[in-house]
Amino acid sequence: MVIQELFAVDSVISAGIVVLFLIMVYAMNHLPKKKFSFASRVLIGTGCGTVFGLAVYGLGAAGAGGLTTAGVSQWFSAVSMIYLGLFRMLIGPVIFICTARMVIHTPAYKVTPREVKVKKQVNTLMVALACGVGLLFGILFDVGSAEGGFGAVRTGGESIPEIVLGLMPVNGAADLLLGRVVAVFVAGGLGGIAARRMSGKYMDTVKPFFDLTDAAFSIMGSVCKTVIAWKPAGAAAIMAALTAVSGPEVLWRIIKFLLVLTLAAGVMLAIQLLLSAVCGVSPAAFFRAGKEAMVKALKTRSGSACLPEAQKALAEGLGLKKEITNEVSAYAISSGMQGCAALFPAMALVFTVHMAGGTFTPGMIAAALIVVTVVSYGITGAPGTATMAEFAAVMGTGMEGAVSGLGAMIAIDPIGDVPRTLINVTGCMTNAIIAERRLRE
């Protein structure tokens, strides 16, 4: 009995299932990279984990060999939560390092040029708009909801002053450890501003900070890539844990999320086209000029890879000022991705909160808008933007109890990456069109 309790198994069948589960997780991370792309390996992990979990769910429901899912699900949950914990661990340092690096590498102006102000204003407003669309559709279609839940979360009914106060820095170490992303963003920004200000007269003194920040950014990026590389195994463990406990029902919630995400992306694209039309670029001209970039976005699922085509479409296809559109589009694809850093994490936040049995109030929505918009700048240059953004959105709004629901987002990441990358690319084009029109006036 002691051995059974120690290993969380209640029969020989349970022990065999646990061994097979661990073998499956190990195998998913050793799929041949030359034969399968990374996205394919993640989806294989998702599929294998789903089938494995459903088989365990079915055996448990049938009572085969006296099997219960309680013991084996502990193993499934433990492995999946360990993997999710790695992302939770990274969020605070990622936001701090990326923010400080972004600030120290931003040119210092005595008087900020109008084009820089316009670029940042348009970028921020479009990110907030994309976040609002994600929240609206997630709440409207009740994504992730079901009876019950698996975590305790606060529902957020505070006033705006209380929300803002709760997001501000209090204790640097605690803010960093708990992933309070707005507080960490403020701290990183203040540190970067101070270093950049001192660099004018005391560059020799602050040069080590500049070098340390760049070195930390490189190391942090390598760590992020390592953790992301384990997604096939993580996806297998996550889906096994979800389906072994909830059965086929959880699959419908995930499929519903993808359908609503696609619909929200379509609406966001329509909004971008409308704003572009107001600025003098018709939808037909937008599609004609940007067709190459948009098709490449759907194929490659990489916004930065599509930037040259997007910039060519703006300058040559639409005849806009290259000096403006190149700068604005490049800025938007790195510091304001409307799909990966706004639309997707906002809807993922709704999904996880609903999965945990929580609800949204006006105060919670306001907090989400602030956090997601700030995070879009705080993860500039970090690998796995969408994954980092979704964890930051959940933890930054105080929803630590709902983090478990983000496992499903990791499992379907290659699929969700298609619509959100398209919105990244069309978003950078829209930002450039709006900014060019405003600066032309």
Disulfide bonds with the S-S distance in Angstrom:
none
